[in-house]
Structures are given as C-alpha cells and as structure tokens.
Amino acid sequence: MANDRYNGWTNYKTWNCALWLDNDYGEYQHWRSVTLEALRNADGDTLEEKKENAAYDLSKALESYIEENAPEVSGFYGDILHAALRKVNYYEIAEHWLSDCDADDAGLEAEDK
C-alpha cells in the first residue's frame, strides 16, 4: 500500500481539516482557547506530560465538533463525506496545536514548566 502522507500530515483529510481550522480566524481563536484550557486542565508534572495528557481530550473534542457540524447529507455523497471524516487524524491535529503552546501561553505555574 502506498504511503498516504500529505504535506507532512497523516493524509490529505487530516491536512485539509487542520488547514481550514487554522486559516479561519474565528475557528483558530476558538480552538486556541480550547487547546490552552485542555492544557491547563491536564494532569502531569511537566509541560510535556500535560501536553501528552491533553492531546486525547482535545482530539475527542475536535472530533465531536466536526461530526456535530457536518452537513446532513445522505446517499452516495453522505457516505463519501463520512468516510473522509473517519480518516481525519484528530489526535495529530491536537498534538500540532499543543506543540505551539508553552507554559506562559497556558498560564501554568513555574513548577509545571
């Protein structure tokens, strides 16, 4: 099977999802806020541990958001749309967003850095 990676992402669907979310200012601001909140609420003694623990919750929130906001489409087009959405690597997007965060961004105390 051929390698499906696209522009450094797992696949085209993941890249495209991240692209649209990052390039819409309102979406970007919303998900930046959600990302920082997930990081602040995550368990862990270090920033890296907090990022690892926040990634799962953030990816699940993103997946739910995308699924809830997908248009109601049935038949062939609905099948294609939902098949593509199932291929999105939401965890990879969450890790990408968290990689851009530092302790100061998240308002973490010095001992969490």
N, C-alpha and C positions, 0 to 999 in steps of 0.2 A: 504494500500500500504506500502511496506517495505521501511525503511529508506535507501536511496541510498548513503549516505555519504561514502567517501572513504579516509582513511588516514587523516582525518580532513578537507577534501575539500568537496564541494557540491556533487561531484560524481567522478567516475573514469575518465571521459573525461576531466574534469577540472584539476584534479591532473596530468594526463598524459601530457596535454598541458603545464602546468606550469613546470613539470619535464623536458621536452625536451627543453623548452626555457631557463630554469635556468642552465641546465647541458651542454649546448653548449656554449663555451666561447665567440664566436662571437655574438651569439644571446643575451647572457647575457649582454655583453658590449653595444650592440645596445639598448636593452630595458632599461638598467640602464640609459643611456644617455637620451632616450625619456622620461623616468619617471621623471628625475630631471628637464628636460625642462618643462614638464607639470606642475610640482610643482612650478617652478619659475614663470610661466605664469598664474597660477591660482589666482582667486580673493579670498580675505579673509584677515582678520586682524590678525589671529593667524596661526601657523603652522597646527593645526588640521583642521581649516576651509579651508586652502589651500589644504590640503590632500583630504578632502571631495569633494571639487570642481574639483580637478584634476582627481579624480578617474573615473568620467564619460568620460571625453575626452580621457584619457588613455585607458579605456576599449574599446571605439569605434575605436581608432587607432589600437589596438591589433586585434580586431575582423576583421577589414578591411584587415589587413596584412595577417591574417590566411586565410581568404576567397580568397584573391587575389593569394596566393601562394599554394593553394590546387591544387593537380594534376587534370587534366581534365580526369575524369572517368565517363562513362555513364552506364546506365543499373543498374542492381542489386547492383554492387559494388559502383557506384556513389551515389545511393540512401542511402546505408548504411553509406558511408563516410559523406555525407552532413547531415544526421540525427544525427550522432555523433557530428559533429561540431556545430550543433544548440544547443546541450546540454551543451557545454562548458560555464561556468560562467566567462566570460571575466572580469566582474566587480570585482569578487572575486580575480582574479589574479592581477588586477590593485591595489586593496586595499592592497594585500600582498606585492607587490613591494613598494608601498608608505609607508607601515609600517616600512620598513627598512631604510627610509630616515630621516635625521634630518636637521635642518636649515643650519648647516655648509655644509653638503653634497650638498644642493641645492644652496648654495651661497646667502642665504637670509640675509637681514639686521637684526640687533638686535631687532628692533621693530616688526618683523614678527615672532620671535621665540616664 
